[in-house]
Amino acid sequence: MGGAKAGTLTFIVGGEAEGFEQAKPVLEAMGKNIFHAGPHGAGQVAKICNNMLLAILMAGTSEALALGVKNGMDPAVLSEIMKQSSGGNWALNVYNPWPGVMEGSAASGTTRAAS
């Protein structure tokens, strides 16, 4: 609900172009990124592809942090190094999976409204 009120949601829409254009003004009131993915069902396909990639990033980020911590690294320092390097990704920047590294993440026991 916070993202809708702030107007920061992303909408991935499938369906006929005419229906998309009719719905677009309503979606623009709640979101900043609005995509017409294609015909009926394309929005769901795009969403599952995006979620699959996020799951891969989260798993890889978690494994990399675990390896670093097991070898004596501070997870916050390692996170900053990776964020500024080729390993940088959404999980490190927005929803770090290591407990205590990022306020507002589920791993830290706190959550914030999705954007």
KATA-V236414 format. One record per residue. RES is the residue in one small letter. PSI is psi in radians with two decimals (* if undefined). OMEGA is omega in degrees with one decimal (NA if undefined). Layout:
<<RES	PSI	OMEGA> <RES	PSI	OMEGA>>
This chain:
<<m	-0.60	-179.8> <g	-0.72	178.9> <g	-0.67	178.7> <a	-0.77	178.8> <k	-0.66	-179.4> <a	-0.22	-179.9> <g	0.55	-175.0> <t	0.10	-178.9> <l	2.78	171.2> <t	2.31	177.7> <f	2.28	176.1> <i	1.93	-168.8> <v	2.36	171.7> <g	2.61	178.4> <g	-3.10	179.8> <e	2.56	-178.2> <a	-0.67	-179.7> <e	-0.78	177.8> <g	-0.68	177.5> <f	-0.80	-179.4> <e	-0.60	176.8> <q	-0.71	-177.2> <a	-0.38	-172.3> <k	-0.76	179.2> <p	-0.62	177.8> <v	-0.76	-180.0> <l	-0.64	180.0> <e	-0.43	177.3> <a	-0.37	-176.7> <m	-0.23	-173.4> <g	2.76	178.8> <k	-0.35	178.6> <n	1.97	-177.5> <i	2.08	-176.1> <f	2.33	168.4> <h	1.86	-172.8> <a	-0.32	-177.8> <g	-2.68	-176.1> <p	3.07	179.7> <h	2.25	179.4> <g	-0.35	-177.3> <a	-0.58	177.7> <g	-0.72	178.8> <q	-0.66	178.4> <v	-0.79	179.4> <a	-0.71	-179.6> <k	-0.77	-179.0> <i	-0.61	175.9> <c	-0.77	178.2> <n	-0.78	179.8> <n	-0.60	176.9> <m	-0.78	179.0> <l	-0.70	177.0> <l	-0.74	179.3> <a	-0.71	178.3> <i	-0.77	178.2> <l	-0.75	179.9> <m	-0.76	-179.7> <a	-0.79	179.8> <g	-0.72	178.4> <t	-0.76	178.8> <s	-0.76	-179.8> <e	-0.71	179.1> <a	-0.76	178.0> <l	-0.73	179.0> <a	-0.73	178.3> <l	-0.78	178.8> <g	-0.79	-179.4> <v	-0.72	178.8> <k	-0.36	179.0> <n	0.40	170.7> <g	0.10	-178.8> <m	2.62	171.6> <d	2.17	-176.7> <p	-0.52	178.2> <a	-0.71	178.0> <v	-0.80	178.8> <l	-0.70	178.0> <s	-0.77	179.6> <e	-0.71	177.9> <i	-0.84	-177.8> <m	-0.64	178.9> <k	-0.59	-177.5> <q	0.09	-177.1> <s	-2.96	-176.5> <s	-0.27	178.2> <g	-0.03	-178.8> <g	2.38	180.0> <n	3.03	-176.6> <w	-0.72	-177.7> <a	-0.75	178.9> <l	-0.69	-174.7> <n	-0.56	-169.1> <v	-0.55	-170.1> <y	0.96	-173.4> <n	2.24	-176.1> <p	0.03	179.9> <w	2.25	-178.8> <p	2.35	173.9> <g	-0.09	-178.4> <v	-0.67	-174.4> <m	2.09	173.6> <e	2.41	177.3> <g	-0.01	178.4> <s	2.68	178.6> <a	-0.61	179.5> <a	-0.50	179.9> <s	0.05	177.9> <g	0.17	176.6> <t	2.61	176.8> <t	2.78	175.6> <r	2.89	-179.2> <a	2.41	178.0> <a	2.58	177.6> <s	*	NA>>
